[in-house]
Amino acid sequence: MKIAIIGSGHIGAGLARAWASKGHTIVFGARAPEDAELSTLCKGIGATAALVADAPSDAAVIVLAMPFAALDEVLRVVGGLDGKVVIDCTNAVERGPHGMTLKYGHTTSAAEELQKKLPGAHVFKSFNAQGAENLANPVYGDVRAANFFCGDAPEGKRIVKGLVEDIGFEAVDVGPLTNARLLEPMMLLWIAASKTLGTRDLAFKLLRR
Ligand SMILES: NC(=O)c1ccc[n+]([C@@H]2O[C@H](COP(=O)([O-])OP(=O)(O)OC[C@H]3O[C@@H](n4cnc5c(N)ncnc54)[C@H](OP(=O)(O)O)[C@@H]3O)[C@@H](O)[C@H]2O)c1
């Protein structure tokens, strides 16, 4: 599957490495596609890079892996992304008086606001509530970490589930896009646990009987 990833930092590069190793075709959308570090990354995994505006053209899946602050700038150039699956990995956070806080919550979510801006696209939320290190190895002992995703389009769900599993996670469908209201704060929980436990080597797991 052809996947355009906007951003080639911790999350973008981590997803790209894992997906390229599973045979997916990766094109990074970048502000500077000729950048030396990005070129080395592309060469290493067999990916290509293009300007942000051009990367999505024939990709079935678009992954937003840049800072939330860059979202409007990215949306201005990528167009409506009609019919495409859009996986939103961003975390819409702001500095509050008591530290990091969510820009949206309770009655909407960043992912739902994104869907409003891209009415013809199939927006999903995933990969936001864990550290990027997990993308290189989401298996703890013999337990696969969970990666939650939510979104509305049935065919999109099948695609996103497969992509989450291709990273090596257990893919957990947590329902419609409105549940991004629950998924987005989980990132703050992950950060809080990471701080108190003093490690980024951690991930969520859902136990079932
Ligand atoms: N790091 C984590 O553990 C983690 C976990 C879950 C979710 N997230 C979320 O994932 C997103 C990416 O995080 P990250 O840690 O991967 O960030 P990062 O390492 O700082 O990488 C950010 C990437 O976004 C690109 N970018 C910045 N502004 C851009 C713009 N206006 N247009 C296009 N590309 C732009 C940067 O490209 P340049 O080289 O041009 O600057 C860079 O490739 C964030 O929203 C973050 O909240 C991060």
The ligand as an ORCA input file, in Angstrom:
! r2SCAN-3c Opt
* xyz 0 1
  N       7.592     11.558     20.000
  C       6.658     10.768     20.502
  O       6.945      9.853     21.303
  C       5.220     10.942     20.071
  C       4.302      9.969     20.454
  C       2.988     10.043     19.992
  C       2.594     11.109     19.206
  N       3.500     12.084     18.887
  C       3.028     13.183     18.026
  O       3.488     12.939     16.717
  C       3.793     14.167     16.061
  C       5.243     14.138     15.636
  O       6.053     13.997     16.788
  P       7.603     13.658     16.649
  O       8.081     13.369     18.024
  O       7.807     12.680     15.558
  O       8.160     15.096     16.216
  P       9.603     15.431     15.622
  O      10.554     14.322     15.888
  O       9.923     16.801     16.116
  O       9.341     15.491     14.041
  C       8.429     16.414     13.513
  C       8.415     16.285     12.009
  O       7.403     17.162     11.515
  C       7.964     17.954     10.478
  N       7.316     19.260     10.425
  C       7.342     20.265     11.338
  N       6.629     21.315     10.914
  C       6.163     20.968      9.678
  C       5.377     21.660      8.714
  N       4.907     22.899      8.922
  N       5.088     21.018      7.548
  C       5.547     19.763      7.330
  N       6.305     19.064      8.218
  C       6.605     19.675      9.379
  C       9.426     18.095     10.844
  O      10.138     18.413      9.672
  P      11.333     19.457      9.632
  O      12.560     18.585      9.579
  O      11.067     20.215      8.393
  O      11.267     20.285     10.864
  C       9.724     16.690     11.351
  O      10.008     15.810     10.288
  C       3.489     15.289     17.066
  O       2.207     15.814     16.812
  C       3.528     14.560     18.407
  O       2.705     15.175     19.386
  C       4.800     12.017     19.279
*
